Amino acid sequence: MATNATALPARALPGGSGPSPNYAPGRLSRAAAFLALTKPRIIELLLVTTVPTMVLAAGGWPSVRALAATLIGGALSAGGANAANMYLDRDIDALMHRTSNRPLVTGAVSARSALLFAASLEVAAFLVLLLAVNVLAAVLALGAALFYVLVYTAVLKRTSPQNIVIGGAAGAVPVLVGWAAVTGSISWAPVLLFLLVFLWTPPHFWALAIRYRDDYSRAGVPMMPVVHSVRGTSWQVLIYALATVATSAGFGVVAGMHWLYWATAAAAGAAFVAFSCKLVAQKTASAAMAVFHWSITYLSLVFVATALDVLVR
């Protein structure tokens, strides 16, 4: 499934030593280009799951030092993994309209600089978590980054329609990092939160993949909507949405959550399933994007409710 770089348009030869003809120096500052490599919006979502988990583990607000170190280390680790992802995906990114403006495609950042940047962020993340938090948190974060880059990006993304199912485990690890940062161990509550994010990832990403099905097909990436029908993918979205909501209930029981969590999780989960049912019925790009956008809201609401449920007791 890998794309031959020689077949790429001349405007975006990945790994080239210089900028593409369409890149005008000064259009995007170098600092902004490197920041774009880290995919800041994805990092924000990962941190949204980390902080509430730390609040739950601490039974209230954790220490400022632990919170700051975990967030900084987690952001650096996720940013490094995302930059490495862009380095490995620079050939297919050039073929997809959705990703054609990424720094490595436009030439705003060279491939070598991106790889060095990614490695530097990972080293910094490991040291921050190791020295300011604990060994378990540092190892978990590094393991998630390596899994995302070496297993998901380098192998699964280009070979299997189950890529996001398996690879999504990396995005669920921050809850384990957050819990480990406070307690130095892992228990059933964070494991269920890990499972919740793990199950949430496929419907979240497949909904987006339905919208950009032609992009993935053009790049030769076997995402579920490309390999299977939109109808089949829509049913998979609904099944995983139901499993996610069921896991949120299991977590609520195990963690002993109270009314605030239950009310929020039930309402947000019902909407998640309703949007997924609408996608099954309509099988349209607009219905898919409604699932995608609500999935982000759903995850944010469940985790914010987790923190508030603890803090208002």
Contacts in CASP RR format, 6 or more apart in sequence:
PFRMAT RR
TARGET T0000
AUTHOR 0000-0000-0000
METHOD contacts of the structure
MODEL  1
MATNATALPARALPGGSGPSPNYAPGRLSRAAAFLALTKPRIIELLLVTT
VPTMVLAAGGWPSVRALAATLIGGALSAGGANAANMYLDRDIDALMHRTS
NRPLVTGAVSARSALLFAASLEVAAFLVLLLAVNVLAAVLALGAALFYVL
VYTAVLKRTSPQNIVIGGAAGAVPVLVGWAAVTGSISWAPVLLFLLVFLW
TPPHFWALAIRYRDDYSRAGVPMMPVVHSVRGTSWQVLIYALATVATSAG
FGVVAGMHWLYWATAAAAGAAFVAFSCKLVAQKTASAAMAVFHWSITYLS
LVFVATALDVLVR
1 158 0 8 1.000
1 159 0 8 1.000
1 220 0 8 1.000
1 221 0 8 1.000
1 222 0 8 1.000
2 91 0 8 1.000
2 158 0 8 1.000
3 91 0 8 1.000
3 92 0 8 1.000
3 95 0 8 1.000
3 219 0 8 1.000
3 220 0 8 1.000
5 13 0 8 1.000
5 14 0 8 1.000
5 15 0 8 1.000
5 91 0 8 1.000
8 14 0 8 1.000
8 91 0 8 1.000
8 94 0 8 1.000
8 95 0 8 1.000
9 94 0 8 1.000
10 20 0 8 1.000
10 21 0 8 1.000
11 20 0 8 1.000
11 21 0 8 1.000
11 22 0 8 1.000
12 20 0 8 1.000
12 22 0 8 1.000
12 94 0 8 1.000
12 100 0 8 1.000
12 105 0 8 1.000
12 106 0 8 1.000
12 107 0 8 1.000
13 20 0 8 1.000
13 94 0 8 1.000
14 90 0 8 1.000
14 91 0 8 1.000
14 93 0 8 1.000
14 94 0 8 1.000
14 104 0 8 1.000
14 105 0 8 1.000
14 111 0 8 1.000
15 90 0 8 1.000
15 104 0 8 1.000
15 110 0 8 1.000
15 111 0 8 1.000
15 112 0 8 1.000
16 107 0 8 1.000
16 110 0 8 1.000
16 111 0 8 1.000
17 110 0 8 1.000
18 107 0 8 1.000
18 110 0 8 1.000
19 25 0 8 1.000
19 106 0 8 1.000
19 107 0 8 1.000
19 108 0 8 1.000
20 105 0 8 1.000
20 106 0 8 1.000
20 107 0 8 1.000
22 106 0 8 1.000
23 106 0 8 1.000
23 107 0 8 1.000
23 108 0 8 1.000
28 36 0 8 1.000
28 103 0 8 1.000
28 106 0 8 1.000
28 108 0 8 1.000
30 108 0 8 1.000
30 109 0 8 1.000
33 103 0 8 1.000
33 108 0 8 1.000
33 109 0 8 1.000
34 103 0 8 1.000
34 109 0 8 1.000
34 117 0 8 1.000
36 102 0 8 1.000
36 103 0 8 1.000
36 108 0 8 1.000
37 79 0 8 1.000
37 80 0 8 1.000
37 82 0 8 1.000
37 83 0 8 1.000
37 86 0 8 1.000
37 102 0 8 1.000
37 103 0 8 1.000
37 104 0 8 1.000
37 109 0 8 1.000
37 114 0 8 1.000
37 117 0 8 1.000
37 118 0 8 1.000
38 78 0 8 1.000
38 79 0 8 1.000
38 80 0 8 1.000
38 82 0 8 1.000
38 83 0 8 1.000
38 121 0 8 1.000
39 78 0 8 1.000
39 79 0 8 1.000
39 82 0 8 1.000
39 85 0 8 1.000
39 86 0 8 1.000
42 78 0 8 1.000
42 82 0 8 1.000
43 75 0 8 1.000
43 78 0 8 1.000
43 79 0 8 1.000
43 82 0 8 1.000
45 296 0 8 1.000
45 299 0 8 1.000
45 300 0 8 1.000
46 74 0 8 1.000
46 75 0 8 1.000
46 78 0 8 1.000
46 171 0 8 1.000
46 174 0 8 1.000
47 71 0 8 1.000
47 74 0 8 1.000
47 75 0 8 1.000
47 174 0 8 1.000
48 299 0 8 1.000
48 300 0 8 1.000
48 303 0 8 1.000
48 304 0 8 1.000
49 174 0 8 1.000
49 175 0 8 1.000
49 193 0 8 1.000
49 197 0 8 1.000
49 299 0 8 1.000
49 303 0 8 1.000
50 70 0 8 1.000
50 71 0 8 1.000
50 74 0 8 1.000
50 174 0 8 1.000
50 175 0 8 1.000
50 177 0 8 1.000
50 178 0 8 1.000
51 67 0 8 1.000
51 71 0 8 1.000
51 303 0 8 1.000
51 307 0 8 1.000
52 303 0 8 1.000
52 304 0 8 1.000
52 306 0 8 1.000
52 307 0 8 1.000
53 174 0 8 1.000
53 175 0 8 1.000
53 178 0 8 1.000
53 179 0 8 1.000
53 190 0 8 1.000
53 193 0 8 1.000
53 303 0 8 1.000
53 306 0 8 1.000
54 62 0 8 1.000
54 66 0 8 1.000
54 67 0 8 1.000
54 70 0 8 1.000
54 178 0 8 1.000
54 179 0 8 1.000
54 181 0 8 1.000
54 182 0 8 1.000
55 61 0 8 1.000
55 62 0 8 1.000
55 306 0 8 1.000
55 307 0 8 1.000
55 310 0 8 1.000
55 311 0 8 1.000
56 179 0 8 1.000
56 189 0 8 1.000
56 255 0 8 1.000
56 306 0 8 1.000
56 307 0 8 1.000
56 310 0 8 1.000
57 178 0 8 1.000
57 179 0 8 1.000
57 181 0 8 1.000
57 182 0 8 1.000
57 183 0 8 1.000
57 189 0 8 1.000
57 190 0 8 1.000
58 182 0 8 1.000
59 310 0 8 1.000
60 310 0 8 1.000
60 311 0 8 1.000
61 67 0 8 1.000
61 311 0 8 1.000
62 181 0 8 1.000
62 182 0 8 1.000
65 132 0 8 1.000
66 133 0 8 1.000
66 181 0 8 1.000
66 182 0 8 1.000
69 128 0 8 1.000
69 129 0 8 1.000
69 132 0 8 1.000
69 133 0 8 1.000
69 181 0 8 1.000
70 129 0 8 1.000
70 133 0 8 1.000
70 137 0 8 1.000
70 177 0 8 1.000
70 178 0 8 1.000
70 181 0 8 1.000
72 128 0 8 1.000
73 124 0 8 1.000
73 125 0 8 1.000
73 128 0 8 1.000
73 129 0 8 1.000
73 133 0 8 1.000
73 141 0 8 1.000
74 125 0 8 1.000
74 129 0 8 1.000
74 141 0 8 1.000
74 174 0 8 1.000
74 177 0 8 1.000
75 125 0 8 1.000
76 121 0 8 1.000
76 122 0 8 1.000
76 124 0 8 1.000
76 125 0 8 1.000
76 128 0 8 1.000
77 121 0 8 1.000
77 122 0 8 1.000
77 125 0 8 1.000
77 126 0 8 1.000
77 129 0 8 1.000
77 141 0 8 1.000
77 142 0 8 1.000
77 144 0 8 1.000
77 145 0 8 1.000
78 145 0 8 1.000
78 174 0 8 1.000
79 118 0 8 1.000
79 121 0 8 1.000
80 117 0 8 1.000
80 118 0 8 1.000
80 119 0 8 1.000
80 121 0 8 1.000
80 122 0 8 1.000
80 125 0 8 1.000
80 145 0 8 1.000
81 118 0 8 1.000
81 122 0 8 1.000
81 144 0 8 1.000
81 145 0 8 1.000
81 148 0 8 1.000
81 149 0 8 1.000
81 170 0 8 1.000
83 114 0 8 1.000
83 117 0 8 1.000
83 118 0 8 1.000
83 121 0 8 1.000
84 115 0 8 1.000
84 118 0 8 1.000
84 119 0 8 1.000
84 122 0 8 1.000
84 145 0 8 1.000
84 149 0 8 1.000
84 153 0 8 1.000
85 148 0 8 1.000
85 149 0 8 1.000
85 153 0 8 1.000
86 93 0 8 1.000
86 102 0 8 1.000
86 103 0 8 1.000
86 104 0 8 1.000
86 114 0 8 1.000
87 104 0 8 1.000
87 111 0 8 1.000
87 114 0 8 1.000
87 115 0 8 1.000
87 118 0 8 1.000
88 149 0 8 1.000
88 153 0 8 1.000
88 154 0 8 1.000
89 99 0 8 1.000
89 153 0 8 1.000
89 157 0 8 1.000
90 102 0 8 1.000
90 104 0 8 1.000
90 105 0 8 1.000
90 111 0 8 1.000
92 99 0 8 1.000
92 158 0 8 1.000
92 219 0 8 1.000
92 220 0 8 1.000
92 221 0 8 1.000
93 99 0 8 1.000
93 100 0 8 1.000
93 102 0 8 1.000
93 104 0 8 1.000
93 105 0 8 1.000
94 100 0 8 1.000
94 105 0 8 1.000
95 215 0 8 1.000
95 218 0 8 1.000
95 219 0 8 1.000
95 220 0 8 1.000
96 212 0 8 1.000
96 215 0 8 1.000
96 216 0 8 1.000
96 218 0 8 1.000
96 219 0 8 1.000
97 212 0 8 1.000
97 215 0 8 1.000
98 212 0 8 1.000
98 215 0 8 1.000
99 105 0 8 1.000
99 215 0 8 1.000
103 109 0 8 1.000
103 114 0 8 1.000
104 110 0 8 1.000
104 111 0 8 1.000
104 114 0 8 1.000
109 117 0 8 1.000
122 142 0 8 1.000
122 145 0 8 1.000
125 141 0 8 1.000
125 142 0 8 1.000
125 145 0 8 1.000
126 138 0 8 1.000
126 141 0 8 1.000
126 142 0 8 1.000
129 137 0 8 1.000
129 138 0 8 1.000
129 141 0 8 1.000
129 177 0 8 1.000
129 181 0 8 1.000
130 138 0 8 1.000
133 180 0 8 1.000
133 181 0 8 1.000
134 180 0 8 1.000
134 181 0 8 1.000
134 184 0 8 1.000
136 180 0 8 1.000
136 184 0 8 1.000
136 185 0 8 1.000
136 186 0 8 1.000
137 177 0 8 1.000
137 178 0 8 1.000
137 180 0 8 1.000
137 181 0 8 1.000
137 184 0 8 1.000
140 173 0 8 1.000
140 176 0 8 1.000
140 177 0 8 1.000
140 180 0 8 1.000
141 173 0 8 1.000
141 174 0 8 1.000
141 177 0 8 1.000
143 173 0 8 1.000
144 169 0 8 1.000
144 170 0 8 1.000
144 171 0 8 1.000
144 173 0 8 1.000
144 174 0 8 1.000
144 177 0 8 1.000
145 170 0 8 1.000
147 167 0 8 1.000
147 169 0 8 1.000
147 170 0 8 1.000
147 173 0 8 1.000
148 167 0 8 1.000
148 168 0 8 1.000
148 170 0 8 1.000
148 171 0 8 1.000
151 166 0 8 1.000
151 167 0 8 1.000
151 170 0 8 1.000
152 163 0 8 1.000
152 164 0 8 1.000
152 166 0 8 1.000
152 167 0 8 1.000
152 168 0 8 1.000
152 170 0 8 1.000
156 162 0 8 1.000
156 163 0 8 1.000
156 166 0 8 1.000
156 167 0 8 1.000
157 163 0 8 1.000
157 221 0 8 1.000
158 220 0 8 1.000
158 221 0 8 1.000
158 222 0 8 1.000
159 222 0 8 1.000
160 166 0 8 1.000
160 222 0 8 1.000
161 222 0 8 1.000
161 223 0 8 1.000
161 224 0 8 1.000
161 226 0 8 1.000
161 227 0 8 1.000
161 228 0 8 1.000
163 222 0 8 1.000
163 223 0 8 1.000
164 201 0 8 1.000
164 202 0 8 1.000
164 205 0 8 1.000
164 206 0 8 1.000
164 209 0 8 1.000
164 223 0 8 1.000
164 224 0 8 1.000
165 201 0 8 1.000
165 202 0 8 1.000
167 201 0 8 1.000
168 198 0 8 1.000
168 201 0 8 1.000
168 202 0 8 1.000
169 198 0 8 1.000
171 197 0 8 1.000
171 198 0 8 1.000
171 201 0 8 1.000
172 194 0 8 1.000
172 195 0 8 1.000
172 196 0 8 1.000
172 197 0 8 1.000
172 198 0 8 1.000
172 201 0 8 1.000
173 194 0 8 1.000
175 190 0 8 1.000
175 193 0 8 1.000
175 194 0 8 1.000
175 197 0 8 1.000
176 186 0 8 1.000
176 190 0 8 1.000
176 191 0 8 1.000
176 194 0 8 1.000
178 190 0 8 1.000
179 185 0 8 1.000
179 186 0 8 1.000
179 187 0 8 1.000
179 189 0 8 1.000
179 190 0 8 1.000
179 193 0 8 1.000
180 186 0 8 1.000
180 190 0 8 1.000
188 254 0 8 1.000
189 251 0 8 1.000
189 254 0 8 1.000
189 255 0 8 1.000
192 247 0 8 1.000
192 250 0 8 1.000
192 251 0 8 1.000
192 252 0 8 1.000
192 254 0 8 1.000
192 255 0 8 1.000
193 251 0 8 1.000
193 306 0 8 1.000
195 247 0 8 1.000
196 244 0 8 1.000
196 247 0 8 1.000
196 248 0 8 1.000
196 251 0 8 1.000
196 302 0 8 1.000
197 299 0 8 1.000
199 240 0 8 1.000
199 243 0 8 1.000
199 244 0 8 1.000
199 247 0 8 1.000
200 240 0 8 1.000
200 244 0 8 1.000
200 295 0 8 1.000
200 298 0 8 1.000
200 299 0 8 1.000
202 224 0 8 1.000
202 236 0 8 1.000
202 237 0 8 1.000
202 240 0 8 1.000
203 236 0 8 1.000
203 237 0 8 1.000
203 238 0 8 1.000
203 240 0 8 1.000
203 241 0 8 1.000
203 244 0 8 1.000
203 272 0 8 1.000
203 276 0 8 1.000
203 291 0 8 1.000
203 295 0 8 1.000
204 291 0 8 1.000
204 292 0 8 1.000
204 295 0 8 1.000
204 296 0 8 1.000
204 299 0 8 1.000
206 223 0 8 1.000
206 224 0 8 1.000
206 225 0 8 1.000
206 233 0 8 1.000
206 236 0 8 1.000
206 237 0 8 1.000
207 237 0 8 1.000
207 279 0 8 1.000
207 288 0 8 1.000
207 289 0 8 1.000
207 291 0 8 1.000
207 292 0 8 1.000
207 295 0 8 1.000
208 288 0 8 1.000
208 289 0 8 1.000
208 292 0 8 1.000
209 216 0 8 1.000
209 223 0 8 1.000
209 224 0 8 1.000
209 225 0 8 1.000
209 226 0 8 1.000
209 233 0 8 1.000
210 225 0 8 1.000
210 230 0 8 1.000
210 233 0 8 1.000
210 234 0 8 1.000
210 279 0 8 1.000
210 285 0 8 1.000
210 288 0 8 1.000
211 285 0 8 1.000
211 288 0 8 1.000
211 289 0 8 1.000
211 292 0 8 1.000
213 223 0 8 1.000
213 225 0 8 1.000
213 226 0 8 1.000
213 230 0 8 1.000
216 222 0 8 1.000
216 223 0 8 1.000
216 225 0 8 1.000
216 226 0 8 1.000
217 226 0 8 1.000
220 226 0 8 1.000
224 233 0 8 1.000
224 236 0 8 1.000
225 233 0 8 1.000
230 283 0 8 1.000
231 280 0 8 1.000
231 283 0 8 1.000
234 276 0 8 1.000
234 279 0 8 1.000
234 280 0 8 1.000
234 283 0 8 1.000
234 288 0 8 1.000
235 280 0 8 1.000
237 276 0 8 1.000
237 279 0 8 1.000
237 280 0 8 1.000
237 288 0 8 1.000
237 291 0 8 1.000
238 273 0 8 1.000
238 276 0 8 1.000
238 277 0 8 1.000
238 279 0 8 1.000
238 280 0 8 1.000
241 269 0 8 1.000
241 272 0 8 1.000
241 273 0 8 1.000
241 276 0 8 1.000
241 291 0 8 1.000
242 273 0 8 1.000
242 276 0 8 1.000
244 269 0 8 1.000
244 272 0 8 1.000
245 265 0 8 1.000
245 269 0 8 1.000
245 270 0 8 1.000
245 272 0 8 1.000
245 273 0 8 1.000
248 265 0 8 1.000
248 269 0 8 1.000
248 302 0 8 1.000
249 265 0 8 1.000
251 257 0 8 1.000
252 261 0 8 1.000
252 262 0 8 1.000
252 265 0 8 1.000
255 306 0 8 1.000
257 306 0 8 1.000
257 309 0 8 1.000
258 309 0 8 1.000
258 313 0 8 1.000
259 309 0 8 1.000
260 305 0 8 1.000
260 308 0 8 1.000
260 309 0 8 1.000
260 312 0 8 1.000
261 302 0 8 1.000
261 305 0 8 1.000
261 306 0 8 1.000
261 308 0 8 1.000
261 309 0 8 1.000
263 305 0 8 1.000
264 301 0 8 1.000
264 302 0 8 1.000
264 304 0 8 1.000
264 305 0 8 1.000
265 301 0 8 1.000
265 302 0 8 1.000
265 305 0 8 1.000
268 297 0 8 1.000
268 298 0 8 1.000
268 301 0 8 1.000
268 302 0 8 1.000
268 305 0 8 1.000
269 298 0 8 1.000
269 302 0 8 1.000
271 294 0 8 1.000
271 298 0 8 1.000
272 291 0 8 1.000
272 294 0 8 1.000
272 295 0 8 1.000
272 298 0 8 1.000
275 287 0 8 1.000
275 290 0 8 1.000
275 291 0 8 1.000
275 294 0 8 1.000
276 291 0 8 1.000
278 287 0 8 1.000
278 290 0 8 1.000
278 291 0 8 1.000
279 287 0 8 1.000
279 288 0 8 1.000
279 290 0 8 1.000
279 291 0 8 1.000
281 287 0 8 1.000
END
